[in-house]
Structure formats: structure tokens, C-alpha cells
């Protein structure tokens, strides 16, 4: 694993501290020289870890020091500008474009989170209905149309019923 330079230097300072204490120097003096603050309990844990790791500074490396940031500043600025250009874009389409542009896979939820921070998301809920134009309204039925056959499937009287069941 590639550790940052600061993490490696910290582990090497811990190793120097342990070596100097093993040589007999006072803990307070070594801590002051190396600009390290450590309690007796923590020192014992470091010594056990150091000895179990073969007395190597690699054994003193911190476990987690962070993770690489996928959505770096250039990607975010591109994303914000892309959304400003086309407000109809949705997260699913932006995921594909980010992958093509930067080679980074972000989730739809994370893209929505980034856009929400800049108030670039669409309002919640369903979009409003579009106002129909005249050409579209011709296809839909109007109140002027004939309703002659309206009761064909649902007769209102007993006509056409089977005579074997008079109670219906």
C-alpha cells in the first residue's frame, strides 16, 4: 500500500522514540526532542506492536489514513457547469458522462448530493404536466363528441340479460 509521506515519517519517529527509550533515555526527554506526546499505556501498545512486527518501522504504520477522493475539484466544477448548461440532465445520464469524461465511477446518489449542495437539482416530486398544443388536443376526446355508444358495454336495464336468473 502506498502510504503518504507524513504517515511514514510518523512511523519512523515512533521507531526512534522506542529505540531511544530502550537505550535507557527518559520518556519525557525523548518526547520533547521528537515533538511526540505519548502516555505510558500507549507506549506499551507501541512496543508490543513494534516487537510483533519484527522491530521494523512498518509495523508502526497507522492502519487507515484516509482514502482517495474520486470527485476532485475539476470533476465537480465540470459537473456543475454541465448541469447549468442542461437542466434536464438527470443523475443516471451524468454518471455515464462522468465515467466517459474522467474515467471515474460515481453513484447517482453521490452526484445528486453534489448537485444538491449547489442547488442544482430539480424540485422533488413528479414534474409538472406539459400544456398540450392544438395538434395534441385533436387526438384526445372532447366534450363535443358523440356519446351514442357509451352504454354498449354497460347496459342500464335488464335487456340482454339471461332469463334464467330473474333476480338480477
C-alpha positions as CSV (number, residue, x, y, z in Angstrom):
1,X,0.0,0.0,0.0
2,X,1.3,3.5,-0.9
3,X,1.3,5.5,2.3
4,X,1.6,9.3,2.3
5,X,5.0,10.7,3.3
6,X,3.6,12.1,6.6
7,X,2.4,8.7,7.7
8,X,5.7,7.1,7.0
9,X,7.6,9.9,8.9
10,X,5.3,9.5,11.9
11,X,6.0,5.7,12.0
12,X,9.8,6.4,11.8
13,X,9.5,8.9,14.7
14,X,7.7,6.3,16.7
15,X,10.5,3.8,16.0
16,X,13.2,6.4,17.1
17,X,11.2,7.0,20.3
18,X,11.1,3.3,21.1
19,X,14.8,2.8,20.3
20,X,15.9,5.7,22.5
21,X,13.7,4.5,25.4
22,X,15.1,1.0,25.0
23,X,18.6,2.6,25.3
24,X,17.6,4.0,28.7
25,X,16.7,7.6,28.0
26,X,13.8,9.2,29.9
27,X,10.4,9.2,28.3
28,X,9.8,12.9,28.9
29,X,13.1,13.9,27.3
30,X,12.6,11.8,24.2
31,X,9.1,13.0,23.8
32,X,10.3,16.6,24.0
33,X,13.1,16.0,21.5
34,X,10.9,14.3,18.9
35,X,7.8,16.5,19.5
36,X,5.7,13.5,20.4
37,X,3.2,13.2,23.2
38,X,2.7,9.6,24.4
39,X,1.3,8.1,27.6
40,X,2.7,5.0,29.4
41,X,-0.2,2.9,28.2
42,X,0.2,4.0,24.5
43,X,3.9,3.4,24.8
44,X,3.4,-0.2,25.9
45,X,1.0,-0.8,23.0
46,X,3.6,0.7,20.5
47,X,6.3,-1.5,22.0
48,X,4.2,-4.7,21.6
49,X,3.2,-3.8,18.1
50,X,6.9,-3.0,17.2
51,X,8.2,-6.2,18.6
52,X,5.4,-8.3,17.0
53,X,6.2,-6.7,13.6
54,X,9.9,-7.7,13.7
55,X,11.2,-4.4,15.1
56,X,10.5,-2.5,11.9
57,X,9.0,0.9,11.5
58,X,6.5,-0.6,9.0
59,X,4.8,-2.3,12.0
60,X,4.1,1.1,13.4
61,X,2.2,2.5,10.4
62,X,-1.3,3.7,11.1
63,X,-4.0,1.5,9.7
64,X,-6.3,3.9,8.0
65,X,-5.1,7.3,6.9
66,X,-7.9,8.3,4.5
67,X,-8.9,7.4,1.0
68,X,-8.5,8.9,-2.4
69,X,-11.1,11.5,-3.3
70,X,-12.9,10.4,-6.5
71,X,-14.9,13.6,-7.1
72,X,-12.0,16.0,-7.2
73,X,-12.4,19.8,-7.7
74,X,-12.0,19.7,-11.5
75,X,-14.7,16.9,-11.8
76,X,-17.1,18.8,-9.5
77,X,-16.7,22.1,-11.5
78,X,-17.3,20.2,-14.8
79,X,-20.4,18.6,-13.3
80,X,-21.8,21.9,-12.0
81,X,-21.2,23.6,-15.4
82,X,-22.7,20.6,-17.3
83,X,-25.8,20.8,-15.2
84,X,-26.1,24.6,-15.6
85,X,-25.9,24.1,-19.4
86,X,-28.7,21.5,-19.5
87,X,-31.1,21.5,-16.6
88,X,-32.9,18.4,-17.9
89,X,-30.0,16.1,-17.3
90,X,-30.6,13.5,-14.6
91,X,-28.1,11.7,-12.4
92,X,-28.2,8.5,-14.4
93,X,-27.0,10.3,-17.6
94,X,-24.4,12.3,-15.6
95,X,-23.0,9.1,-14.2
96,X,-22.3,7.9,-17.8
97,X,-20.8,11.3,-18.8
98,X,-18.5,11.4,-15.8
99,X,-17.3,7.9,-16.5
100,X,-16.6,8.8,-20.1
101,X,-15.0,12.2,-19.3
102,X,-12.9,11.3,-16.2
103,X,-12.9,7.5,-16.0
104,X,-14.4,7.7,-12.5
105,X,-17.5,5.8,-11.4
106,X,-19.7,7.8,-9.1
107,X,-23.1,6.7,-7.9
108,X,-26.3,8.5,-8.8
109,X,-26.8,9.3,-5.1
110,X,-23.4,11.0,-4.8
111,X,-24.0,13.0,-7.9
112,X,-27.4,14.2,-6.6
113,X,-25.7,15.0,-3.3
114,X,-23.1,17.2,-5.1
115,X,-25.7,18.9,-7.1
116,X,-27.9,19.5,-4.1
117,X,-25.1,21.3,-2.3
118,X,-25.1,23.8,-5.2
119,X,-28.9,23.9,-5.5
120,X,-28.7,22.4,-9.0
121,X,-31.2,19.6,-8.5
122,X,-34.8,19.6,-9.8
123,X,-37.5,20.2,-7.3
124,X,-38.7,17.0,-5.5
125,X,-41.7,15.1,-6.8
126,X,-43.1,14.5,-10.3
127,X,-42.5,17.1,-13.0
128,X,-45.5,19.3,-13.9
129,X,-47.6,18.3,-16.8
130,X,-46.8,19.9,-20.1
131,X,-49.5,22.2,-21.6
132,X,-50.9,20.5,-24.7
133,X,-50.8,22.2,-28.0
134,X,-53.6,22.2,-30.5
135,X,-52.3,19.3,-32.6
136,X,-52.1,17.1,-29.5
137,X,-55.6,18.1,-28.3
138,X,-57.1,16.8,-31.6
139,X,-56.2,13.2,-30.6
140,X,-57.8,13.4,-27.2
141,X,-61.6,13.2,-26.8
142,X,-63.6,16.4,-26.2
143,X,-67.0,17.1,-24.7
144,X,-68.5,17.8,-28.2
145,X,-68.0,14.2,-29.3
146,X,-71.0,11.9,-29.6
147,X,-71.7,9.5,-26.8
148,X,-74.1,7.3,-28.7
149,X,-72.3,4.1,-27.9
150,X,-71.4,4.9,-24.3
151,X,-73.7,2.3,-22.8
152,X,-73.0,-0.5,-25.2
153,X,-70.7,-2.4,-22.7
154,X,-72.7,-1.5,-19.6
155,X,-76.4,-1.8,-20.3
156,X,-78.5,0.1,-17.7
157,X,-81.6,-2.1,-17.9
158,X,-82.4,-5.8,-17.8
159,X,-82.3,-6.0,-21.6
160,X,-79.9,-8.6,-22.9
161,X,-79.7,-10.4,-19.6
162,X,-80.2,-14.1,-19.3
163,X,-83.8,-15.0,-18.3
164,X,-82.7,-17.9,-16.1
165,X,-81.7,-15.5,-13.3
166,X,-84.7,-13.2,-12.8
167,X,-83.3,-11.7,-9.5
168,X,-80.5,-9.9,-11.3
